[in-house]
Amino acid sequence: MKLFTYIALIMLLVACGNDSTNSSQEKIYNIDPKEESPIEDFISEYVGYIALETTDKSLIGTPSIIKILGNDIFIYSYDEGVMRFDVRTGKFLNQIGRKGRGPGEYVHLADFDIYDGKLYAYSMLDRKLNVYSVDGTFIEQINTPHNALVKMILDNRGNIWFSSEGISSMGQAGEVPTTHEYMLLDTESGTFSAMYDKIEENETGVLNIGSTPFICKQDDAILTAISHDPTIYRLTPESYEPYITININLGGNFTVEQSRSEEYFSIMNSKDGNVDYFGRFKNLTESTKSIICMAMCKFKETRTTTLVKIDKQSDETKFISLSKSGYKEFPYLNEVYNKVGSIQGDMILSVASAASLSDKEEFKHLKEDDNPVIFFHRLNLK
């Protein structure tokens, strides 16, 4: 099934939600997960899939990063590097960069992002940011201050942000204080021109940046998230401040204050870890009417992907824990055949291995070791 060509256009227009209204007062929403809403409140339609072309030059393992720009889809897996495919057909186009220590090569690719038609690939261990054209042509190398940086993103003004994920500097002593977790790179000097600390309430180490610190691009800011913290923060070169708080109070086990204090460990230990809890936000997208967040939680003794929806006009909130048994209306939106990957624009991208689809008639033509299949479901942002 070939995807409609307007998918790529929508990805560009919606980004992760370009409603960048910066209210001076943080909004707080309390989510009651006792009554889950129907899946149709979150997903409006199954759009289709692309089966990524399998060739000797395009073999990939499990994708860890997927990003879309126009008609191109860029996929990174640890073993193979960044691969570029046509989002409309799945045809392999080219590889970008390769492992090595020479110009345009990387030792360990920690993250990548795309801005102004260029792909920025951050190689953590050798402390450099390689810049390529999308056809794979190496353009330049930008040095970074140290190798304790983990995640990287470019905002819509071309600013390059890094996250330390709370890791101590492994470069020269004193290069970067370990309390700084978001850092803005000055590309001319190779130093940081702005650094922001973790929130003051986090004195215990309960909170940490986690694996998805950057969850959304707005017109003039990046939205960020911290593990176990229900507050989403707005990051610009000038400020780092709370944006909205979405308190998913699973089982009433934690208040916002307890989740940021040593009480968190006490509660978890008292119940031998058998307690529902909010893990972290993974993605966020918004329209003029709604906000939809993807979060990782432990719910009903199972770690699961959850979706939260907020109506901006009425402040009504909705919650659903994506079922492993699947949905009749959306047969490929479940966690048996594919892991829910990410929200991009008004779509949820899900990834399934070819082997996991072998019992589906629609995919009988695939071999078990073929490249993964990517599914697209449109979010209901009304």
Secondary structure as a PSIPRED ss2 file (coil, helix, strand):
# PSIPRED VFORMAT (PSIPRED V4.0)

   1 M C   1.000  0.000  0.000
   2 K C   1.000  0.000  0.000
   3 L C   1.000  0.000  0.000
   4 F C   1.000  0.000  0.000
   5 T C   1.000  0.000  0.000
   6 Y H   0.000  1.000  0.000
   7 I H   0.000  1.000  0.000
   8 A H   0.000  1.000  0.000
   9 L H   0.000  1.000  0.000
  10 I H   0.000  1.000  0.000
  11 M H   0.000  1.000  0.000
  12 L H   0.000  1.000  0.000
  13 L H   0.000  1.000  0.000
  14 V H   0.000  1.000  0.000
  15 A C   1.000  0.000  0.000
  16 C C   1.000  0.000  0.000
  17 G C   1.000  0.000  0.000
  18 N C   1.000  0.000  0.000
  19 D C   1.000  0.000  0.000
  20 S C   1.000  0.000  0.000
  21 T C   1.000  0.000  0.000
  22 N C   1.000  0.000  0.000
  23 S C   1.000  0.000  0.000
  24 S C   1.000  0.000  0.000
  25 Q C   1.000  0.000  0.000
  26 E C   1.000  0.000  0.000
  27 K E   0.000  0.000  1.000
  28 I E   0.000  0.000  1.000
  29 Y E   0.000  0.000  1.000
  30 N E   0.000  0.000  1.000
  31 I E   0.000  0.000  1.000
  32 D C   1.000  0.000  0.000
  33 P C   1.000  0.000  0.000
  34 K C   1.000  0.000  0.000
  35 E C   1.000  0.000  0.000
  36 E C   1.000  0.000  0.000
  37 S C   1.000  0.000  0.000
  38 P C   1.000  0.000  0.000
  39 I H   0.000  1.000  0.000
  40 E H   0.000  1.000  0.000
  41 D H   0.000  1.000  0.000
  42 F C   1.000  0.000  0.000
  43 I E   0.000  0.000  1.000
  44 S E   0.000  0.000  1.000
  45 E E   0.000  0.000  1.000
  46 Y E   0.000  0.000  1.000
  47 V E   0.000  0.000  1.000
  48 G E   0.000  0.000  1.000
  49 Y E   0.000  0.000  1.000
  50 I E   0.000  0.000  1.000
  51 A E   0.000  0.000  1.000
  52 L C   1.000  0.000  0.000
  53 E C   1.000  0.000  0.000
  54 T C   1.000  0.000  0.000
  55 T C   1.000  0.000  0.000
  56 D C   1.000  0.000  0.000
  57 K C   1.000  0.000  0.000
  58 S C   1.000  0.000  0.000
  59 L C   1.000  0.000  0.000
  60 I C   1.000  0.000  0.000
  61 G C   1.000  0.000  0.000
  62 T C   1.000  0.000  0.000
  63 P C   1.000  0.000  0.000
  64 S C   1.000  0.000  0.000
  65 I E   0.000  0.000  1.000
  66 I E   0.000  0.000  1.000
  67 K E   0.000  0.000  1.000
  68 I E   0.000  0.000  1.000
  69 L E   0.000  0.000  1.000
  70 G C   1.000  0.000  0.000
  71 N C   1.000  0.000  0.000
  72 D E   0.000  0.000  1.000
  73 I E   0.000  0.000  1.000
  74 F E   0.000  0.000  1.000
  75 I E   0.000  0.000  1.000
  76 Y E   0.000  0.000  1.000
  77 S E   0.000  0.000  1.000
  78 Y C   1.000  0.000  0.000
  79 D C   1.000  0.000  0.000
  80 E C   1.000  0.000  0.000
  81 G E   0.000  0.000  1.000
  82 V E   0.000  0.000  1.000
  83 M E   0.000  0.000  1.000
  84 R E   0.000  0.000  1.000
  85 F E   0.000  0.000  1.000
  86 D E   0.000  0.000  1.000
  87 V C   1.000  0.000  0.000
  88 R C   1.000  0.000  0.000
  89 T C   1.000  0.000  0.000
  90 G C   1.000  0.000  0.000
  91 K C   1.000  0.000  0.000
  92 F E   0.000  0.000  1.000
  93 L E   0.000  0.000  1.000
  94 N E   0.000  0.000  1.000
  95 Q E   0.000  0.000  1.000
  96 I E   0.000  0.000  1.000
  97 G C   1.000  0.000  0.000
  98 R E   0.000  0.000  1.000
  99 K E   0.000  0.000  1.000
 100 G C   1.000  0.000  0.000
 101 R C   1.000  0.000  0.000
 102 G C   1.000  0.000  0.000
 103 P C   1.000  0.000  0.000
 104 G C   1.000  0.000  0.000
 105 E E   0.000  0.000  1.000
 106 Y E   0.000  0.000  1.000
 107 V C   1.000  0.000  0.000
 108 H C   1.000  0.000  0.000
 109 L E   0.000  0.000  1.000
 110 A E   0.000  0.000  1.000
 111 D E   0.000  0.000  1.000
 112 F E   0.000  0.000  1.000
 113 D E   0.000  0.000  1.000
 114 I E   0.000  0.000  1.000
 115 Y E   0.000  0.000  1.000
 116 D C   1.000  0.000  0.000
 117 G C   1.000  0.000  0.000
 118 K E   0.000  0.000  1.000
 119 L E   0.000  0.000  1.000
 120 Y E   0.000  0.000  1.000
 121 A E   0.000  0.000  1.000
 122 Y E   0.000  0.000  1.000
 123 S E   0.000  0.000  1.000
 124 M C   1.000  0.000  0.000
 125 L C   1.000  0.000  0.000
 126 D C   1.000  0.000  0.000
 127 R C   1.000  0.000  0.000
 128 K E   0.000  0.000  1.000
 129 L E   0.000  0.000  1.000
 130 N E   0.000  0.000  1.000
 131 V E   0.000  0.000  1.000
 132 Y E   0.000  0.000  1.000
 133 S E   0.000  0.000  1.000
 134 V C   1.000  0.000  0.000
 135 D C   1.000  0.000  0.000
 136 G C   1.000  0.000  0.000
 137 T C   1.000  0.000  0.000
 138 F E   0.000  0.000  1.000
 139 I E   0.000  0.000  1.000
 140 E E   0.000  0.000  1.000
 141 Q E   0.000  0.000  1.000
 142 I E   0.000  0.000  1.000
 143 N E   0.000  0.000  1.000
 144 T C   1.000  0.000  0.000
 145 P C   1.000  0.000  0.000
 146 H C   1.000  0.000  0.000
 147 N C   1.000  0.000  0.000
 148 A C   1.000  0.000  0.000
 149 L C   1.000  0.000  0.000
 150 V C   1.000  0.000  0.000
 151 K E   0.000  0.000  1.000
 152 M E   0.000  0.000  1.000
 153 I E   0.000  0.000  1.000
 154 L E   0.000  0.000  1.000
 155 D C   1.000  0.000  0.000
 156 N C   1.000  0.000  0.000
 157 R C   1.000  0.000  0.000
 158 G C   1.000  0.000  0.000
 159 N C   1.000  0.000  0.000
 160 I E   0.000  0.000  1.000
 161 W E   0.000  0.000  1.000
 162 F E   0.000  0.000  1.000
 163 S E   0.000  0.000  1.000
 164 S C   1.000  0.000  0.000
 165 E C   1.000  0.000  0.000
 166 G C   1.000  0.000  0.000
 167 I C   1.000  0.000  0.000
 168 S C   1.000  0.000  0.000
 169 S C   1.000  0.000  0.000
 170 M C   1.000  0.000  0.000
 171 G C   1.000  0.000  0.000
 172 Q C   1.000  0.000  0.000
 173 A C   1.000  0.000  0.000
 174 G C   1.000  0.000  0.000
 175 E C   1.000  0.000  0.000
 176 V C   1.000  0.000  0.000
 177 P C   1.000  0.000  0.000
 178 T C   1.000  0.000  0.000
 179 T C   1.000  0.000  0.000
 180 H E   0.000  0.000  1.000
 181 E E   0.000  0.000  1.000
 182 Y E   0.000  0.000  1.000
 183 M E   0.000  0.000  1.000
 184 L E   0.000  0.000  1.000
 185 L E   0.000  0.000  1.000
 186 D E   0.000  0.000  1.000
 187 T C   1.000  0.000  0.000
 188 E C   1.000  0.000  0.000
 189 S C   1.000  0.000  0.000
 190 G C   1.000  0.000  0.000
 191 T E   0.000  0.000  1.000
 192 F E   0.000  0.000  1.000
 193 S E   0.000  0.000  1.000
 194 A E   0.000  0.000  1.000
 195 M E   0.000  0.000  1.000
 196 Y E   0.000  0.000  1.000
 197 D E   0.000  0.000  1.000
 198 K C   1.000  0.000  0.000
 199 I C   1.000  0.000  0.000
 200 E C   1.000  0.000  0.000
 201 E C   1.000  0.000  0.000
 202 N C   1.000  0.000  0.000
 203 E C   1.000  0.000  0.000
 204 T C   1.000  0.000  0.000
 205 G C   1.000  0.000  0.000
 206 V C   1.000  0.000  0.000
 207 L C   1.000  0.000  0.000
 208 N C   1.000  0.000  0.000
 209 I C   1.000  0.000  0.000
 210 G C   1.000  0.000  0.000
 211 S C   1.000  0.000  0.000
 212 T C   1.000  0.000  0.000
 213 P C   1.000  0.000  0.000
 214 F E   0.000  0.000  1.000
 215 I E   0.000  0.000  1.000
 216 C E   0.000  0.000  1.000
 217 K E   0.000  0.000  1.000
 218 Q C   1.000  0.000  0.000
 219 D C   1.000  0.000  0.000
 220 D C   1.000  0.000  0.000
 221 A C   1.000  0.000  0.000
 222 I E   0.000  0.000  1.000
 223 L E   0.000  0.000  1.000
 224 T E   0.000  0.000  1.000
 225 A C   1.000  0.000  0.000
 226 I C   1.000  0.000  0.000
 227 S C   1.000  0.000  0.000
 228 H C   1.000  0.000  0.000
 229 D C   1.000  0.000  0.000
 230 P C   1.000  0.000  0.000
 231 T E   0.000  0.000  1.000
 232 I E   0.000  0.000  1.000
 233 Y E   0.000  0.000  1.000
 234 R E   0.000  0.000  1.000
 235 L E   0.000  0.000  1.000
 236 T C   1.000  0.000  0.000
 237 P C   1.000  0.000  0.000
 238 E C   1.000  0.000  0.000
 239 S C   1.000  0.000  0.000
 240 Y E   0.000  0.000  1.000
 241 E E   0.000  0.000  1.000
 242 P E   0.000  0.000  1.000
 243 Y E   0.000  0.000  1.000
 244 I E   0.000  0.000  1.000
 245 T E   0.000  0.000  1.000
 246 I E   0.000  0.000  1.000
 247 N E   0.000  0.000  1.000
 248 I E   0.000  0.000  1.000
 249 N C   1.000  0.000  0.000
 250 L H   0.000  1.000  0.000
 251 G H   0.000  1.000  0.000
 252 G H   0.000  1.000  0.000
 253 N C   1.000  0.000  0.000
 254 F C   1.000  0.000  0.000
 255 T C   1.000  0.000  0.000
 256 V H   0.000  1.000  0.000
 257 E H   0.000  1.000  0.000
 258 Q H   0.000  1.000  0.000
 259 S H   0.000  1.000  0.000
 260 R C   1.000  0.000  0.000
 261 S C   1.000  0.000  0.000
 262 E C   1.000  0.000  0.000
 263 E H   0.000  1.000  0.000
 264 Y H   0.000  1.000  0.000
 265 F H   0.000  1.000  0.000
 266 S H   0.000  1.000  0.000
 267 I H   0.000  1.000  0.000
 268 M H   0.000  1.000  0.000
 269 N H   0.000  1.000  0.000
 270 S H   0.000  1.000  0.000
 271 K C   1.000  0.000  0.000
 272 D C   1.000  0.000  0.000
 273 G C   1.000  0.000  0.000
 274 N C   1.000  0.000  0.000
 275 V C   1.000  0.000  0.000
 276 D C   1.000  0.000  0.000
 277 Y E   0.000  0.000  1.000
 278 F E   0.000  0.000  1.000
 279 G E   0.000  0.000  1.000
 280 R E   0.000  0.000  1.000
 281 F E   0.000  0.000  1.000
 282 K E   0.000  0.000  1.000
 283 N E   0.000  0.000  1.000
 284 L E   0.000  0.000  1.000
 285 T E   0.000  0.000  1.000
 286 E E   0.000  0.000  1.000
 287 S C   1.000  0.000  0.000
 288 T C   1.000  0.000  0.000
 289 K C   1.000  0.000  0.000
 290 S E   0.000  0.000  1.000
 291 I E   0.000  0.000  1.000
 292 I E   0.000  0.000  1.000
 293 C E   0.000  0.000  1.000
 294 M E   0.000  0.000  1.000
 295 A E   0.000  0.000  1.000
 296 M E   0.000  0.000  1.000
 297 C E   0.000  0.000  1.000
 298 K E   0.000  0.000  1.000
 299 F E   0.000  0.000  1.000
 300 K C   1.000  0.000  0.000
 301 E C   1.000  0.000  0.000
 302 T E   0.000  0.000  1.000
 303 R E   0.000  0.000  1.000
 304 T E   0.000  0.000  1.000
 305 T E   0.000  0.000  1.000
 306 T E   0.000  0.000  1.000
 307 L E   0.000  0.000  1.000
 308 V E   0.000  0.000  1.000
 309 K E   0.000  0.000  1.000
 310 I E   0.000  0.000  1.000
 311 D E   0.000  0.000  1.000
 312 K C   1.000  0.000  0.000
 313 Q C   1.000  0.000  0.000
 314 S C   1.000  0.000  0.000
 315 D C   1.000  0.000  0.000
 316 E C   1.000  0.000  0.000
 317 T E   0.000  0.000  1.000
 318 K E   0.000  0.000  1.000
 319 F E   0.000  0.000  1.000
 320 I E   0.000  0.000  1.000
 321 S E   0.000  0.000  1.000
 322 L C   1.000  0.000  0.000
 323 S C   1.000  0.000  0.000
 324 K C   1.000  0.000  0.000
 325 S C   1.000  0.000  0.000
 326 G C   1.000  0.000  0.000
 327 Y C   1.000  0.000  0.000
 328 K C   1.000  0.000  0.000
 329 E C   1.000  0.000  0.000
 330 F C   1.000  0.000  0.000
 331 P C   1.000  0.000  0.000
 332 Y C   1.000  0.000  0.000
 333 L C   1.000  0.000  0.000
 334 N C   1.000  0.000  0.000
 335 E C   1.000  0.000  0.000
 336 V C   1.000  0.000  0.000
 337 Y C   1.000  0.000  0.000
 338 N C   1.000  0.000  0.000
 339 K E   0.000  0.000  1.000
 340 V E   0.000  0.000  1.000
 341 G E   0.000  0.000  1.000
 342 S E   0.000  0.000  1.000
 343 I E   0.000  0.000  1.000
 344 Q E   0.000  0.000  1.000
 345 G C   1.000  0.000  0.000
 346 D C   1.000  0.000  0.000
 347 M E   0.000  0.000  1.000
 348 I E   0.000  0.000  1.000
 349 L E   0.000  0.000  1.000
 350 S E   0.000  0.000  1.000
 351 V E   0.000  0.000  1.000
 352 A E   0.000  0.000  1.000
 353 S C   1.000  0.000  0.000
 354 A C   1.000  0.000  0.000
 355 A H   0.000  1.000  0.000
 356 S H   0.000  1.000  0.000
 357 L H   0.000  1.000  0.000
 358 S C   1.000  0.000  0.000
 359 D C   1.000  0.000  0.000
 360 K C   1.000  0.000  0.000
 361 E H   0.000  1.000  0.000
 362 E H   0.000  1.000  0.000
 363 F H   0.000  1.000  0.000
 364 K C   1.000  0.000  0.000
 365 H C   1.000  0.000  0.000
 366 L C   1.000  0.000  0.000
 367 K C   1.000  0.000  0.000
 368 E C   1.000  0.000  0.000
 369 D C   1.000  0.000  0.000
 370 D C   1.000  0.000  0.000
 371 N C   1.000  0.000  0.000
 372 P C   1.000  0.000  0.000
 373 V E   0.000  0.000  1.000
 374 I E   0.000  0.000  1.000
 375 F E   0.000  0.000  1.000
 376 F E   0.000  0.000  1.000
 377 H E   0.000  0.000  1.000
 378 R E   0.000  0.000  1.000
 379 L E   0.000  0.000  1.000
 380 N C   1.000  0.000  0.000
 381 L C   1.000  0.000  0.000
 382 K C   1.000  0.000  0.000
